[in-house]
Amino acid sequence: MTRTTIFVEDDLLLEVRRVAQTSGVTITDVINRALKAYVGTLPQRGLPSFAAVARDKRSRSGGRTAKHVVRQAVDPYEGSAREGRR
């Protein structure tokens, strides 16, 4: 799990704290559940079915394009599909 800082409206944070207290869970649990629920509603973009890499003697950018596509689709920390995150 990664620590991060977010800016939350005061009223929303009070509500998150209330939900956490009444549910018997931590504020982190409430926020993680809310984020997972939200991200789960976004359209899924899976990995490309293939990536073709060709080298053109006149251009050196061919391999970089394929790497860019893969980097956009794969979570650099987990090595798995980003599950719709953009």
C-alpha positions as CSV (number, residue, x, y, z in Angstrom):
1,M,0.0,0.0,0.0
2,T,1.2,3.5,-0.8
3,R,0.9,6.6,1.3
4,T,-0.4,9.6,-0.5
5,T,-1.9,13.1,0.3
6,I,-5.2,14.2,-0.9
7,F,-7.2,17.4,-0.5
8,V,-10.8,16.8,0.8
9,E,-13.5,19.3,1.4
10,D,-14.1,19.7,5.2
11,D,-17.7,18.6,5.0
12,L,-16.8,15.5,3.1
13,L,-14.1,14.5,5.5
14,L,-16.5,14.9,8.4
15,E,-18.9,12.5,6.6
16,V,-16.0,10.0,5.9
17,R,-15.1,10.1,9.6
18,R,-18.7,9.6,10.6
19,V,-19.1,6.6,8.2
20,A,-15.8,5.1,9.5
21,Q,-16.8,5.4,13.1
22,T,-20.3,4.0,12.7
23,S,-19.0,1.2,10.5
24,G,-16.2,0.3,12.9
25,V,-13.5,0.7,10.2
26,T,-10.7,3.2,9.6
27,I,-10.9,6.3,7.5
28,T,-8.4,4.6,5.1
29,D,-10.8,1.7,4.7
30,V,-13.7,4.0,3.8
31,I,-11.6,6.0,1.3
32,N,-10.2,2.8,-0.3
33,R,-13.7,1.3,-0.7
34,A,-15.0,4.5,-2.2
35,L,-12.1,4.7,-4.7
36,K,-12.5,1.0,-5.7
37,A,-16.2,1.5,-6.2
38,Y,-15.7,4.6,-8.3
39,V,-12.8,3.1,-10.4
40,G,-14.9,-0.1,-10.9
41,T,-17.5,2.0,-12.7
42,L,-15.0,3.3,-15.3
43,P,-14.7,1.5,-18.7
44,Q,-12.0,-1.1,-18.7
45,R,-9.0,-0.8,-21.0
46,G,-7.1,-4.0,-21.1
47,L,-3.6,-4.7,-22.5
48,P,-3.2,-4.5,-26.2
49,S,-3.6,-7.9,-27.8
50,F,-0.2,-7.5,-29.4
51,A,2.5,-5.0,-30.0
52,A,4.5,-5.0,-33.2
53,V,8.0,-3.5,-33.1
54,A,9.8,-2.7,-36.3
55,R,13.0,-0.9,-36.9
56,D,13.3,1.5,-39.7
57,K,16.8,2.4,-40.6
58,R,15.8,6.0,-41.3
59,S,13.9,6.4,-38.0
60,R,14.8,5.4,-34.4
61,S,11.3,6.1,-33.0
62,G,9.6,2.8,-33.9
63,G,10.5,0.9,-30.7
64,R,9.7,3.9,-28.5
65,T,6.1,3.9,-29.7
66,A,5.5,0.3,-28.7
67,K,7.2,0.9,-25.4
68,H,4.9,3.9,-24.8
69,V,1.8,1.8,-25.6
70,V,2.8,-0.9,-23.1
71,R,3.8,1.6,-20.4
72,Q,0.4,3.2,-20.7
73,A,-1.4,-0.1,-20.3
74,V,0.7,-1.8,-17.5
75,D,1.0,-0.7,-13.9
76,P,4.7,-0.1,-13.4
77,Y,4.6,-1.2,-9.8
78,E,2.5,-4.4,-10.1
79,G,3.3,-5.4,-13.7
80,S,-0.4,-6.1,-14.3
81,A,-3.1,-4.4,-16.3
82,R,-4.1,-1.0,-15.0
83,E,-7.8,-1.9,-14.8
84,G,-9.1,1.2,-16.4
85,R,-6.9,3.7,-14.6
86,R,-5.9,6.7,-16.7
